[in-house]
Amino acid sequence: MLKWALIFFVISVIAGGLGFSGISSAASGIARILFFVALAIFLVFLVLGLTVFKAVV
């Protein structure tokens, strides 16, 4: 998921540099959403990992 966020970020930067502001803002919005979804999934797995580790030990 972070790979797709990085791809959309690069598309946004390139489109912004070429003057396509609509495409740039849309790609940056998608990249931002994907980044925060990946961050939320990471935090959920981190909390689950810590609680399961404490339950096993």
Contacts in CASP RR format, 6 or more apart in sequence:
PFRMAT RR
TARGET T0000
AUTHOR 0000-0000-0000
METHOD contacts of the structure
MODEL  1
MLKWALIFFVISVIAGGLGFSGISSAASGIARILFFVALAIFLVFLVLGL
TVFKAVV
1 34 0 8 1.000
1 37 0 8 1.000
1 38 0 8 1.000
1 41 0 8 1.000
2 34 0 8 1.000
2 35 0 8 1.000
2 38 0 8 1.000
4 34 0 8 1.000
5 31 0 8 1.000
5 32 0 8 1.000
5 34 0 8 1.000
5 35 0 8 1.000
5 38 0 8 1.000
6 31 0 8 1.000
8 27 0 8 1.000
8 28 0 8 1.000
8 29 0 8 1.000
8 30 0 8 1.000
8 31 0 8 1.000
8 34 0 8 1.000
9 27 0 8 1.000
9 28 0 8 1.000
9 31 0 8 1.000
11 23 0 8 1.000
11 27 0 8 1.000
12 23 0 8 1.000
12 24 0 8 1.000
12 25 0 8 1.000
12 27 0 8 1.000
12 28 0 8 1.000
12 29 0 8 1.000
12 31 0 8 1.000
13 24 0 8 1.000
15 21 0 8 1.000
15 22 0 8 1.000
15 23 0 8 1.000
15 24 0 8 1.000
15 27 0 8 1.000
16 23 0 8 1.000
16 24 0 8 1.000
17 24 0 8 1.000
END
